[in-house]
Amino acid sequence: MSLTSDKPLISVLIPAHNEADYIADCLSALLASDPLPGQSLPAAGWGEVLVLANGCTDATADIARSQPVPDGWHVKVLDLPEGGKLNALTLGDAEARADVLVYLDADVTVSPKLLPQITRALTRQEPRYASGTPRTAPAQTAFSRAYGRFWVNMPFVRAGVPGFGLFAMNRAGRARWQDWPDIIADDTFARLTFSSAERIKLPATYSWPLVEGFRNLTRVRRRQNAGVAELAQRFPQLLANDDKQPMPLSELARLALRDPFGFAAYALVTAAVKTPLFRSAQRWTRGR
């Protein structure tokens, strides 16, 4: 793997809308990534970060600009006047210079080994998609902690390459579509653009936060379901790449016996999603 000073090996795109409480931790973890294998220090220009501050009314952009930047990294803040994650990603793609593209939510923190693993996995000619091994950040509420314990043992999370909060691809993969479509589930759209054989799960971890409480978990789950339904309507050809498998009843029973409170929390949210309670007119729901 050759290193050059004029073109980075990896571009990290961080769409951020009013993320002043999270962007510093996100960047701090990112910029503390391990050096590339075989390098005592990251070579100058090996990584760039594009903070896509879209429609922010808080100090997100200023905080991002104030972060110390170690050797080997370049950080650029695009202060976009209009909100909208998908438009921000399209503009970020046009600015990114590397052949490996990482899409990172501003409230996610990466472990030191993840970016080097992504870089090595995606530095190839064939279209490929990659993500790390997700870990849920410690939740504040007992209900979200229980839900998260059960949820991380679902087959899709445990054995698949879900990509929520963080996903990456090389330029050959990104060339499969033009601008990002205005959809709810951008992460699912990106994942299903690749076959299961083209998706790579890496052992290094990243920390992804769950929303807090029963009501917010229900709203987010309903939004996720709406995103999948939207993809099925607008991009039905992508569903052929969906490798999610239902959990066998025997496995479900085993997990329920091991963690009855976690099972109860997960089952309660699953049932509530099918009711008209907690509906939201917003296409995007965070609910921290």
DRENTORPA-478686 format. One record per residue: residue in one letter; x, y, z of N, C-alpha, C in turn. Coordinates in pm, whole numbers, plus 50000, padded with zeros to 5 digits. Each point is the difference from the previous one (the first is absolute). Example, Ala and Ser with C-alpha at 12.3 -4.5 7.8 and 13.67 -1.06 7.14 Angstrom:
2
A, 51319, 49431, 50780, 49911, 50119, 50000, 50090, 50120, 50000
S, 49965, 50105, 49928, 50082, 50119, 50006, 49923, 50109, 50073
//
This chain:
288
M, 50086, 49881, 50000, 49914, 50119, 50000, 50089, 50124, 50000
S, 49991, 50077, 49894, 50086, 50118, 49990, 49932, 50119, 50064
L, 50080, 50088, 50059, 49951, 50119, 50065, 50048, 50122, 49925
T, 49911, 50092, 49974, 50038, 50123, 49932, 49954, 50118, 50081
S, 50068, 50112, 49982, 49966, 50118, 50078, 49897, 50087, 49930
D, 49976, 49978, 49870, 49909, 50088, 49927, 49858, 49944, 49994
K, 49982, 49875, 50025, 49867, 49940, 49994, 49984, 49907, 50121
P, 49895, 50022, 50081, 49982, 49913, 50117, 49957, 49860, 49958
L, 50026, 49905, 50088, 49954, 49864, 49975, 49856, 49981, 50042
I, 49954, 50083, 50092, 49866, 49981, 50055, 49936, 50137, 50024
S, 49873, 50010, 49962, 49921, 50121, 50027, 49884, 49961, 50092
V, 49988, 50070, 50112, 49893, 49974, 50096, 49900, 50115, 49992
L, 49876, 49970, 49966, 49896, 50100, 49985, 49907, 49991, 50121
I, 49983, 50112, 50070, 49918, 50004, 50121, 49886, 50101, 49980
P, 49881, 49955, 49960, 49886, 50092, 49995, 49959, 50038, 50142
A, 49983, 50129, 50024, 49974, 50045, 50138, 49898, 50112, 49998
H, 49887, 49977, 50063, 49899, 50104, 50018, 49979, 50022, 50149
N, 50047, 50115, 50049, 49989, 50035, 50143, 50056, 49889, 50090
E, 50125, 49967, 49978, 50067, 49893, 50074, 50109, 50057, 50092
A, 49978, 50120, 50054, 50101, 50064, 50084, 50037, 49915, 50122
D, 49907, 49921, 50050, 50027, 49919, 50120, 50080, 49874, 49969
Y, 50015, 49967, 49872, 50059, 49871, 49964, 50120, 50009, 49908
I, 50012, 50107, 49922, 50100, 50003, 49893, 50142, 49996, 50054
A, 50028, 50058, 50116, 50136, 49998, 50054, 50044, 49858, 50033
D, 49913, 49922, 50067, 50034, 49862, 50033, 50016, 49916, 49873
C, 49914, 50024, 49903, 50009, 49927, 49873, 50135, 50024, 49933
L, 50039, 50128, 49990, 50127, 50033, 49933, 50120, 49956, 50083
S, 49992, 50012, 50131, 50111, 49960, 50085, 50032, 49852, 49982
A, 49896, 49916, 50000, 50022, 49856, 49981, 50052, 49972, 49859
L, 49943, 50066, 49903, 50040, 49979, 49860, 50147, 50035, 49978
L, 50041, 50114, 50051, 50136, 50048, 49978, 50103, 49928, 50088
A, 49952, 49917, 50092, 50090, 49917, 50081, 50014, 49859, 49943
S, 49957, 49981, 49875, 50011, 49869, 49938, 50144, 49954, 49992
D, 50018, 49868, 50005, 50134, 49944, 49990, 50063, 50035, 49866
P, 50134, 50005, 49996, 50068, 50015, 49871, 49969, 49881, 49909
L, 50022, 50021, 49873, 49987, 49888, 49907, 50105, 49894, 50031
P, 49970, 49874, 49977, 50099, 49895, 50026, 50130, 50027, 49926
G, 50110, 49984, 50072, 50131, 50022, 49940, 50049, 50143, 50007
Q, 49918, 50089, 50060, 50039, 50140, 50010, 50012, 50038, 50148
S, 50109, 50065, 50036, 50016, 50042, 50139, 49907, 50115, 50034
L, 49970, 50083, 49902, 49903, 50108, 50015, 49919, 50008, 49871
P, 49876, 50048, 50006, 49926, 50019, 49875, 50076, 50095, 49907
A, 50023, 49959, 49879, 50071, 50085, 49905, 49916, 50123, 49968
A, 50066, 50110, 49971, 49929, 50124, 49971, 49903, 49978, 49884
G, 49875, 50037, 50024, 49901, 49990, 49894, 49931, 49867, 49990
W, 50018, 49910, 50096, 49937, 49869, 49980, 49851, 50004, 50028
G, 49952, 50097, 50079, 49858, 50006, 50029, 49946, 50141, 49999
E, 49879, 50018, 49947, 49931, 50129, 50007, 49862, 49979, 50061
V, 49955, 50103, 50069, 49868, 50000, 50063, 49922, 50118, 49946
L, 49879, 49975, 49954, 49910, 50105, 49954, 49880, 50004, 50093
V, 49991, 50105, 50080, 49885, 50020, 50088, 49895, 50077, 49921
L, 49888, 49935, 49973, 49895, 50059, 49916, 49893, 50059, 50090
A, 50028, 50121, 50052, 49910, 50067, 50093, 49885, 50059, 49920
N, 49886, 49933, 50003, 49888, 50041, 49913, 49887, 50062, 50081
G, 49973, 50126, 49972, 49890, 50072, 50063, 50014, 50012, 50150
C, 50120, 50009, 50051, 50021, 50005, 50145, 49965, 50137, 50056
T, 49934, 49999, 50115, 49973, 50125, 50072, 50074, 50003, 50133
D, 50092, 49906, 50019, 50080, 49996, 50122, 50148, 50013, 49962
A, 50088, 49960, 50089, 50144, 50021, 49981, 50071, 49880, 49937
T, 49927, 49913, 49932, 50061, 49880, 49943, 50122, 50033, 49915
A, 49986, 50092, 49906, 50110, 50032, 49908, 50119, 50060, 50074
D, 49974, 50091, 50093, 50110, 50064, 50075, 50075, 49897, 50085
I, 49927, 49911, 50063, 50065, 49897, 50082, 50085, 49909, 49914
A, 49948, 49963, 49884, 50077, 49914, 49910, 50128, 50068, 49954
R, 49992, 50129, 49972, 50120, 50072, 49955, 50103, 50014, 50112
S, 49956, 49998, 50123, 50090, 50025, 50113, 50075, 49874, 50047
Q, 49967, 49885, 49945, 50063, 49876, 50047, 50145, 49991, 49953
P, 50092, 49957, 50087, 50139, 49981, 49958, 50010, 49888, 49896
V, 50082, 50024, 49899, 50012, 49904, 49889, 50142, 49945, 49999
P, 50018, 49871, 50020, 50135, 49942, 50003, 50060, 49989, 49861
D, 50128, 49975, 49995, 50068, 49977, 49873, 49934, 49884, 49927
G, 49992, 50016, 49870, 49942, 49895, 49918, 49853, 50020, 49968
W, 49939, 50099, 50062, 49858, 50025, 49980, 49975, 50141, 49949
H, 49893, 50013, 49925, 49951, 50131, 49957, 49851, 50005, 50030
V, 49955, 50103, 50069, 49858, 50016, 50034, 49946, 50124, 49931
K, 49889, 49983, 49932, 49934, 50112, 49932, 49854, 50001, 50042
V, 49950, 50118, 50036, 49860, 50016, 50040, 49925, 50070, 49888
L, 49897, 49936, 49949, 49912, 50062, 49901, 49877, 50049, 50074
D, 49988, 50130, 50014, 49888, 50059, 50073, 49888, 50027, 49900
L, 49910, 49905, 49983, 49895, 50005, 49899, 49877, 50069, 50057
P, 49946, 50099, 49931, 49888, 50076, 50056, 49872, 49920, 50013
E, 49980, 49902, 49915, 49875, 49924, 50002, 50020, 49866, 50072
G, 49896, 49960, 50074, 50003, 49870, 50062, 49973, 49890, 49899
G, 50016, 49877, 50043, 49975, 49887, 49911, 50123, 49912, 49988
K, 49992, 49880, 50055, 50115, 49911, 50001, 50038, 49953, 49862
L, 49903, 49966, 49917, 50031, 49942, 49870, 50067, 50099, 49906
N, 49953, 50124, 50001, 50066, 50103, 49920, 50141, 50026, 50051
A, 50016, 49997, 50133, 50134, 50018, 50057, 50094, 49890, 49955
L, 49951, 49876, 49995, 50084, 49890, 49956, 50040, 50015, 49853
T, 49907, 50044, 49917, 50032, 50021, 49859, 50108, 50107, 49984
L, 49986, 50110, 50073, 50101, 50106, 49993, 50133, 49951, 50058
G, 49993, 49921, 50106, 50122, 49946, 50057, 50073, 49907, 49906
D, 49926, 49916, 49930, 50062, 49911, 49902, 50075, 50077, 49893
A, 49945, 50115, 49960, 50067, 50081, 49898, 50130, 50061, 50052
E, 50009, 50023, 50132, 50120, 50057, 50060, 50104, 49894, 50036
A, 49956, 49879, 50028, 50090, 49896, 50048, 50101, 49963, 49891
R, 50125, 49978, 50042, 50107, 49973, 49904, 50048, 49856, 50000
A, 49966, 49924, 50103, 50057, 49866, 50012, 49919, 49898, 49922
D, 50058, 49882, 49984, 49932, 49889, 49935, 49924, 49913, 50099
V, 50021, 50022, 50129, 49924, 49931, 50104, 49917, 50104, 50073
L, 49870, 49979, 50004, 49905, 50096, 50056, 49932, 49940, 50122
V, 50007, 50071, 50112, 49936, 49956, 50125, 49891, 50100, 50035
Y, 49880, 49950, 50029, 49887, 50084, 50037, 49971, 49975, 50148
L, 50016, 50105, 50080, 49999, 49986, 50145, 49901, 50097, 50062
D, 49909, 49949, 50082, 49908, 50089, 50073, 50077, 50075, 50108
A, 49957, 50122, 50027, 50074, 50087, 50091, 49991, 49957, 50146
D, 49909, 49910, 50034, 49991, 49953, 50138, 50063, 49862, 50019
V, 50077, 49956, 49902, 50067, 49870, 50005, 50149, 50021, 50029
T, 50058, 49912, 50079, 50144, 50003, 50024, 50061, 49868, 49955
V, 50114, 50010, 49931, 50067, 49882, 49946, 50112, 49956, 50093
S, 50029, 49871, 49998, 50116, 49949, 50073, 50125, 50025, 49917
P, 50119, 50000, 50061, 50121, 50039, 49926, 50034, 49913, 49881
K, 49960, 49874, 50000, 50040, 49909, 49893, 49907, 50002, 49879
L, 49884, 50064, 50011, 49899, 49984, 49896, 50039, 50065, 49867
L, 50044, 50126, 50002, 50032, 50065, 49873, 50114, 49932, 49925
P, 50108, 49960, 50067, 50102, 49925, 49926, 49945, 49870, 49939
Q, 49912, 49930, 50072, 49942, 49879, 49944, 49913, 50030, 49878
I, 49922, 50108, 50008, 49918, 50039, 49885, 50088, 50034, 49881
T, 50105, 50075, 50024, 50088, 50042, 49890, 50059, 49880, 49928
R, 50050, 49904, 50076, 50060, 49882, 49937, 49895, 49915, 49929
A, 49882, 49986, 50059, 49896, 49916, 49940, 49947, 50056, 49870
L, 49995, 50132, 49988, 49935, 50063, 49884, 50099, 50053, 49897
T, 50128, 49989, 50023, 50097, 50043, 49900, 50017, 49887, 49898
R, 49908, 49998, 49906, 49996, 49898, 49895, 49917, 50053, 49883
Q, 50006, 49932, 49889, 49930, 50046, 49880, 49853, 49962, 50001
E, 49967, 49885, 50059, 49863, 49951, 49996, 49911, 50080, 50095
P, 49874, 50023, 49964, 49908, 50071, 50091, 49983, 49924, 50130
R, 50019, 50069, 50110, 49984, 49937, 50131, 49942, 50101, 50099
Y, 49933, 49944, 50101, 49936, 50074, 50109, 50051, 49940, 50130
A, 50018, 50081, 50102, 50050, 49948, 50127, 49943, 50079, 50116
S, 49999, 49935, 50115, 49966, 50066, 50125, 50069, 49925, 50112
G, 49999, 50060, 50118, 50061, 49937, 50115, 49899, 49919, 50079
T, 50038, 49961, 50120, 49914, 49925, 50090, 49935, 50099, 50096
P, 49868, 50017, 49993, 49937, 50103, 50083, 49987, 49959, 50146
R, 50017, 50097, 50086, 49974, 49986, 50142, 49907, 50114, 50041
T, 49899, 49971, 50079, 49911, 50107, 50044, 50066, 50076, 50115
A, 49996, 50132, 49991, 50051, 50083, 50108, 49911, 49983, 50123
P, 50055, 50017, 50120, 49919, 49984, 50122, 49880, 50094, 49999
A, 49881, 49943, 50013, 49878, 50080, 50001, 49973, 50053, 50140
Q, 49927, 50111, 50005, 49968, 50062, 50129, 49881, 49933, 50067
T, 49904, 49950, 49922, 49878, 49942, 50057, 50012, 49849, 50004
A, 49939, 49940, 50103, 50002, 49854, 50016, 49931, 49932, 49883
F, 49893, 50062, 49947, 49927, 49939, 49890, 50089, 49990, 49876
S, 50070, 50108, 49965, 50087, 49996, 49883, 50117, 49905, 50019
R, 50053, 49991, 50123, 50108, 49905, 50026, 49953, 49857, 49977
A, 49879, 49969, 50047, 49946, 49866, 49982, 49974, 49972, 49852
Y, 49939, 50095, 49932, 49973, 49984, 49857, 50130, 49977, 49923
G, 50102, 50081, 50031, 50127, 49989, 49930, 50068, 49867, 50021
R, 49994, 49947, 50123, 50061, 49869, 50029, 49941, 49891, 49911
F, 49869, 50007, 49983, 49934, 49897, 49919, 50024, 50025, 49851
W, 49992, 50124, 49961, 50010, 50036, 49858, 50135, 49963, 49941
V, 50109, 50016, 50075, 50132, 49970, 49944, 50020, 49851, 49976
N, 49911, 49916, 50052, 50009, 49857, 49976, 49912, 49953, 49886
M, 49930, 50093, 49935, 49923, 49962, 49882, 50096, 49956, 49889
P, 49962, 49900, 49920, 50092, 49949, 49898, 50054, 50107, 49905
F, 49915, 50094, 49963, 50043, 50105, 49907, 50112, 50084, 50059
V, 49993, 50028, 50129, 50103, 50081, 50065, 50123, 49916, 50030
R, 49979, 49880, 50050, 50111, 49917, 50045, 50082, 49945, 49883
A, 49934, 49957, 49894, 50071, 49931, 49893, 50004, 50078, 49869
G, 49918, 50103, 49986, 49995, 50074, 49874, 50095, 50118, 49999
V, 49982, 50084, 49898, 50078, 50124, 49986, 49899, 50114, 49993
P, 49936, 50035, 50112, 49887, 50093, 49994, 50036, 50141, 49958
G, 50112, 50054, 50050, 50045, 50132, 49955, 49927, 50117, 50061
F, 49918, 49979, 50101, 49933, 50116, 50061, 50103, 50083, 50075
G, 49998, 50131, 49976, 50094, 50091, 50065, 50134, 50012, 49931
L, 50042, 49896, 49929, 50129, 50003, 49931, 50001, 49896, 49889
F, 50026, 50045, 49879, 50023, 49907, 49889, 50102, 50062, 49905
A, 50061, 49917, 49919, 50108, 50047, 49911, 49993, 49924, 49869
M, 50058, 50059, 49898, 50007, 49935, 49869, 50116, 50060, 49923
N, 50042, 49931, 49897, 50102, 50059, 49913, 49932, 50072, 49884
R, 50082, 50071, 49922, 49946, 50080, 49890, 49927, 49914, 49897
A, 50050, 49880, 49977, 49934, 49911, 49905, 49858, 49967, 50046
G, 49981, 49988, 50130, 49867, 49976, 50053, 49912, 50124, 49995
R, 50057, 50114, 50036, 49923, 50125, 49999, 49956, 50038, 49860
A, 50069, 49952, 49899, 49964, 50031, 49861, 49870, 49933, 49956
R, 49943, 49919, 50083, 49877, 49929, 49963, 49876, 50090, 50000
W, 50008, 50118, 50059, 49891, 50096, 49988, 50059, 50139, 49995
Q, 49918, 50097, 49966, 50047, 50138, 49988, 49975, 50073, 50131
D, 49911, 50100, 50001, 49971, 50069, 50124, 49925, 49908, 50097
W, 50017, 50026, 50129, 49924, 49926, 50099, 49851, 50032, 49984
P, 49915, 49899, 49994, 49856, 50027, 49988, 49944, 50053, 50132
D, 49894, 50076, 49990, 49936, 50056, 50119, 49911, 49892, 50061
I, 50058, 49920, 50089, 49931, 49888, 50060, 50023, 50001, 50151
I, 49926, 49916, 50070, 50015, 49991, 50145, 50123, 49919, 50036
A, 50014, 49883, 49940, 50100, 49902, 50042, 50122, 50004, 49909
D, 50083, 50103, 50015, 50119, 50009, 49916, 50097, 49886, 50028
D, 50011, 49957, 50126, 50092, 49892, 50032, 49955, 49867, 49938
T, 49869, 49974, 50002, 49950, 49877, 49939, 50014, 50006, 49848
F, 49974, 50116, 49941, 50020, 50017, 49856, 50144, 49968, 49962
A, 50095, 50054, 50075, 50140, 49975, 49969, 50034, 49852, 50016
R, 49955, 49939, 50109, 50032, 49859, 50023, 49943, 49910, 49892
L, 49875, 50024, 49961, 49936, 49913, 49903, 50043, 50026, 49857
T, 50080, 50104, 49978, 50060, 50019, 49868, 50110, 49897, 49975
F, 50041, 49931, 50106, 50103, 49898, 49990, 49942, 49863, 50036
S, 50046, 49898, 49931, 49958, 49865, 50035, 50065, 49958, 50131
S, 49949, 49894, 50060, 50058, 49952, 50125, 50146, 49959, 49981
A, 50037, 49952, 49882, 50138, 49961, 49974, 50093, 50120, 49989
E, 49943, 50119, 49977, 50081, 50121, 49986, 50010, 50078, 50131
R, 49931, 49957, 50104, 50000, 50069, 50128, 50098, 49935, 50095
I, 50079, 50082, 50068, 50107, 49952, 50086, 49974, 50050, 50142
K, 49993, 49906, 50095, 49988, 50038, 50141, 50138, 49993, 50063
L, 50041, 50108, 50061, 50134, 50008, 50060, 49990, 49981, 50151
P, 50103, 49943, 50062, 49992, 49972, 50144, 50008, 50122, 50089
A, 50065, 50108, 49954, 50011, 50120, 50085, 49861, 50059, 50024
T, 49984, 50061, 50115, 49867, 50043, 50045, 49978, 50150, 49983
Y, 49873, 50036, 50009, 49962, 50140, 50015, 49881, 50007, 50094
S, 49984, 50115, 50064, 49896, 50017, 50101, 49886, 50081, 49941
W, 49881, 49942, 50004, 49880, 50060, 49940, 49895, 50020, 50109
P, 49942, 50120, 50013, 49906, 50025, 50110, 49857, 49962, 49964
L, 49934, 49932, 50091, 49857, 49980, 49988, 49926, 50124, 50049
V, 49879, 50020, 49948, 49917, 50107, 50055, 49948, 49955, 50136
E, 49952, 50095, 50077, 49963, 49973, 50139, 49850, 49981, 50018
G, 49963, 49889, 50061, 49863, 49980, 50044, 49909, 49932, 49899
F, 49892, 49944, 50053, 49905, 49924, 49920, 49941, 50082, 49886
R, 49955, 50119, 50030, 49933, 50082, 49898, 50094, 50030, 49883
N, 50124, 50041, 50029, 50093, 50034, 49893, 50045, 49877, 49922
L, 50020, 49888, 50068, 50036, 49877, 49930, 49890, 49959, 49904
T, 49876, 50016, 50042, 49887, 49965, 49912, 49997, 50090, 49878
R, 50020, 50129, 50021, 50000, 50093, 49886, 50112, 49969, 49902
V, 50118, 49970, 50052, 50113, 49973, 49911, 49979, 49869, 49925
R, 49950, 49897, 50069, 49972, 49873, 49932, 49896, 50018, 49891
R, 49898, 50083, 50027, 49898, 50023, 49898, 50061, 50073, 49880
R, 50089, 50093, 50027, 50067, 50070, 49890, 50086, 49904, 49920
Q, 50070, 49909, 50067, 50082, 49903, 49928, 49914, 49912, 49909
N, 49886, 49957, 50052, 49909, 49920, 49917, 49950, 50080, 49879
A, 49970, 50128, 50023, 49956, 50084, 49889, 50110, 50016, 49896
G, 50124, 50007, 50046, 50112, 50010, 49907, 50014, 49878, 49913
V, 49983, 49883, 50059, 50008, 49876, 49922, 49884, 49993, 49900
A, 49881, 50039, 50043, 49885, 49999, 49910, 50021, 50097, 49884
E, 50059, 50115, 50028, 50028, 50098, 49895, 50099, 49943, 49898
L, 50104, 49931, 50049, 50096, 49939, 49909, 49934, 49893, 49914
A, 49912, 49920, 50059, 49932, 49896, 49925, 49915, 50059, 49889
Q, 49944, 50118, 50024, 49917, 50064, 49899, 50083, 50068, 49892
R, 50107, 50070, 50040, 50076, 50079, 49904, 50116, 49924, 49936
F, 50058, 49907, 50074, 50115, 49926, 49950, 49981, 49850, 50026
P, 49897, 49939, 49943, 49971, 49860, 50032, 50112, 49904, 49961
Q, 50082, 50038, 49903, 50108, 49912, 49957, 50105, 49981, 50110
L, 50009, 50094, 50094, 50100, 49988, 50105, 49965, 49890, 50101
L, 49874, 49963, 50011, 49960, 49902, 50100, 50060, 49863, 49974
A, 50044, 49976, 49878, 50066, 49872, 49971, 50130, 49986, 50078
N, 50057, 50112, 50046, 50125, 49996, 50076, 49979, 49993, 50151
D, 49875, 49993, 50043, 49971, 49996, 50144, 50018, 49858, 50051
D, 50095, 49980, 50091, 50027, 49866, 50053, 49954, 49985, 50145
K, 49912, 50089, 50046, 49949, 49988, 50137, 49914, 49875, 50012
Q, 50025, 49923, 50104, 49928, 49876, 50024, 49921, 50011, 50131
P, 49879, 49947, 50002, 49924, 50003, 50126, 50068, 49911, 50105
M, 49987, 50040, 50126, 50059, 49921, 50107, 49917, 49873, 50023
P, 50065, 49884, 50001, 49926, 49876, 50032, 49936, 50010, 50137
L, 49883, 49938, 50015, 49928, 50006, 50127, 50083, 49940, 50113
S, 50079, 49897, 49970, 50082, 49940, 50104, 50105, 50098, 50052
E, 50059, 50077, 49909, 50098, 50100, 50040, 49934, 50114, 50076
L, 49881, 50041, 49953, 49926, 50105, 50070, 49967, 49957, 50143
A, 49956, 49876, 50016, 49967, 49950, 50133, 50125, 49995, 50088
R, 50112, 49960, 49944, 50123, 49994, 50078, 50040, 50138, 50050
L, 49993, 50100, 49912, 50035, 50136, 50039, 49901, 50056, 50102
A, 49872, 49968, 49983, 49899, 50048, 50093, 50021, 49944, 50139
L, 50038, 49873, 50007, 50027, 49940, 50131, 50124, 50060, 50065
R, 50098, 50032, 49918, 50123, 50057, 50053, 49982, 50143, 50046
D, 49913, 50075, 49932, 49981, 50142, 50032, 49851, 50034, 49987
P, 49918, 49959, 50095, 49855, 50022, 49987, 49962, 50148, 49995
F, 50071, 50086, 50075, 49966, 50142, 49996, 50036, 50060, 49863
G, 50114, 49960, 49944, 50036, 50046, 49868, 49900, 49955, 49895
F, 49957, 49874, 50010, 49901, 49948, 49906, 49869, 50077, 50014
A, 49958, 50028, 50123, 49876, 50073, 50022, 50007, 50140, 49939
A, 50114, 50068, 50017, 50015, 50134, 49943, 49994, 49996, 49848
Y, 50071, 49904, 49942, 50002, 49989, 49853, 49861, 49964, 49947
A, 49933, 49906, 50065, 49867, 49959, 49956, 49899, 50112, 50014
L, 50011, 50078, 50107, 49907, 50110, 50020, 50014, 50105, 49891
V, 50124, 50035, 49965, 50021, 50097, 49892, 49951, 49944, 49867
T, 50028, 49873, 49974, 49956, 49938, 49875, 49849, 50004, 49987
A, 49930, 49973, 50110, 49855, 50005, 49997, 49949, 50143, 49984
A, 50064, 50094, 50067, 49954, 50140, 49995, 50018, 50060, 49862
V, 50101, 49956, 49927, 50024, 50052, 49865, 49879, 49977, 49911
K, 49924, 49893, 50028, 49886, 49965, 49916, 49873, 50072, 50040
T, 50005, 50081, 50105, 49884, 50076, 50045, 50012, 50144, 49954
P, 49891, 50079, 50004, 50008, 50140, 49958, 50062, 50092, 50105
L, 50044, 49946, 50113, 50058, 50085, 50103, 50135, 50055, 49956
F, 50034, 50118, 50051, 50132, 50059, 49984, 50037, 50028, 49855
R, 49900, 50019, 49916, 50032, 50032, 49861, 50060, 50139, 49992
S, 50090, 50020, 49904, 50064, 50129, 49982, 49993, 50039, 49853
A, 49975, 50127, 49975, 49996, 50047, 49862, 50139, 50023, 49943
Q, 50101, 49994, 50084, 50137, 50025, 49954, 50056, 49878, 49930
R, 50077, 50025, 49892, 50067, 49890, 49930, 50123, 49955, 50077
W, 50053, 50086, 50087, 50123, 49968, 50071, 49974, 50015, 50149
T, 50032, 49895, 50076, 49971, 49999, 50143, 50124, 49959, 50076
R, 50038, 50081, 50097, 50116, 49965, 50082, 49955, 49969, 50143
G, 49943, 50094, 50067, 49941, 49974, 50131, 50100, 49966, 50108
R, 50111, 50073, 50005, 50095, 49973, 50108, 49942, 50045, 50133
//
